C-alpha cells in the first residue's frame, strides 16, 4: 500500500506525537473541525482539560467553587425535571 493511503486513515496527536486511527475511539468528536475530531488524542485531551481546571482552581478558588456549585445545581434540576 502507498504511504499516503495509510496516513489518510491515521491522525497524529500534536501533543504526544503518536499516530492513531482517525476514529472516535482515539479522538473526541468536534463538530467545528474539518474532520469532525479534536486535534489532541483522548488521553492528551483529558490531561489538558484537567490541568486547566486545576490551574483555574488554584488561581481563583472562590470563583471555581461558585461555578462548580452552580453547575451541580443545574444538572440536578435537569435530572429532577
C-alpha positions in Angstrom: 0.0 0.0 0.0 1.1 3.6 -0.6 2.1 5.6 2.5 -0.4 8.3 1.6 -3.2 5.8 1.8 -2.0 4.6 5.3 -1.6 8.2 6.6 -5.1 9.2 5.5 -6.5 6.6 7.9 -4.2 7.9 10.7 -4.1 11.1 12.6 -1.1 12.4 14.6 -1.7 14.0 18.0 0.4 17.2 18.3 0.9 16.7 22.0 2.3 13.1 22.2 3.2 12.8 18.5 1.6 9.3 18.2 -0.1 8.3 15.0 -3.6 6.9 15.9 -6.5 5.7 13.8 -8.8 8.5 12.7 -11.8 7.5 14.8 -13.9 8.5 17.8 -12.2 5.7 19.8 -8.9 7.6 19.6 -10.1 11.3 19.4 -13.1 13.1 20.8 -15.8 14.3 18.4 -15.7 18.0 17.5 -18.3 19.4 15.1 -16.3 22.5 14.3 -13.3 20.8 12.9 -13.0 19.7 9.3 -12.5 16.0 10.1 -15.0 16.1 13.0 -12.4 15.1 15.6 -10.4 17.1 18.2 -6.7 17.6 17.4 -5.5 16.0 20.6 -6.0 12.3 21.3 -8.3 11.3 24.1 -5.6 10.8 26.8 -3.9 14.1 25.9 -7.2 16.0 25.7 -8.2 14.7 29.2 -4.9 15.7 30.7 -5.1 19.1 29.1 -8.6 19.7 30.4 -7.7 18.5 34.0 -4.6 20.7 34.1 -6.6 23.8 33.0 -9.2 23.1 35.7 -6.6 22.6 38.4 -4.9 25.8 37.3 -8.2 27.7 37.5 -8.9 26.2 40.9 -5.6 27.4 42.2 -5.8 30.8 40.6 -9.4 31.6 41.7 -10.7 29.1 44.3 -13.8 31.1 45.2 -14.9 31.6 41.6 -14.1 27.9 40.8 -16.2 26.7 43.7 -19.1 29.0 42.8 -19.1 27.8 39.2 -18.9 24.1 40.2 -21.8 24.6 42.7 -24.0 26.3 40.1 -23.1 23.6 37.5 -24.1 20.9 40.0 -27.4 22.7 40.8 -28.2 23.0 37.0 -27.5 19.3 36.4 -29.5 18.3 39.5 -32.5 20.4 38.3 -32.2 18.9 34.8 -32.2 15.3 36.1 -35.1 16.1 38.6 -37.4 17.5 35.9 
